[in-house]
């Protein structure tokens, strides 16, 4: 099916706005995702430290949304800092980059975005486009907006490519929340093909595992899909295998926080399990992510898997469910080996195995 991207923009109108930049007073406004689905409240940020805290505390989460947030966090360094020279501005931006990068060590988009903003600042200063702090601020605001706009466009393109993998009546299993809340645009990565299909009148439904311990599937994926009238069924994480075994799933579509050159996919914990079961039952497994999520330099042994507070497992939304002194292992992500990945879907096309050869080829890099 040939789909015009401009026509698609007129048909897809998500209600939620997870990330807002208020230009008149240079304020970053984030929808507090910790309080969803029961309360919609926003947090206002004016400096990179509080922005890093918002990322760390999961007020905002999801690799692309973290990237957009971090880009604007860099802008806040200039917008509200007491900076007297361009040289000092670059030093403060370097410090802000370090602070923001430490917030979520597995999310590739975070490092990509902070580096992009810093390089734009260096280029503007060294090539004379920014002759004052005010001019530098305008340069960086434009670059952060470009990060957002490019993500929005990329998600529409991923949706169009992913549409090739959806048939009328399909039920798609996902993991965590790789929807519009996770990307900041209202569209999403894993949900982009689903939203495109829905907008074009193709019948499609979603099966969403709850995703312990933060319950992003139950709280966020269910919330945003129901808000946009896309059929969704919530299941327990432990029901994934049985649901696939019963033939209730036509494909698995997940997002990613990092994808390596050889096709290893880092995504929310539980993804590896879904991929193995899908592989065993001959169900296609797709990871959907923009090119900014790809890490073409690291090897598996180089990637640090973030571990979070043990109380996230001992409690559910602050309510204890076990003994308070039980040891806990709480990795936030897992890694899915390429043998279990049917294809990678990006804004630049669909990448099939062998990934080591085809990832650089499709992305147009060495």
Protein Blocks (a to p, Z undefined) as FASTA:
>chain_A
ZZdfklmmmmmccfbdfbacdfklopacdddfklpckbccddddfbfklmmmmmmnomag
cjklmmmmmmmmmmmmmmmpccfbfklmmmmmmmmmmmmmmmpmmlmklmmmmmmmmmmm
mmmmmnopambfklmmmmmmmmmmmmmmmmmmmmmmmmmmmmmmpcehiacddehjadfk
lnononopmlmmmmmmmmnopacdddddekiaklmmmmmmmmmmmmnopacddddfklmm
mmmmnopafbdcdddfbdcfkopacddehjlmmmmmmmmnopacdddddfklpcfkbcfk
lpccddddfklmmpgehiafbdfkbccdddfbdcddfklpmbacdfkbccdddfklmmmm
mnopZZ
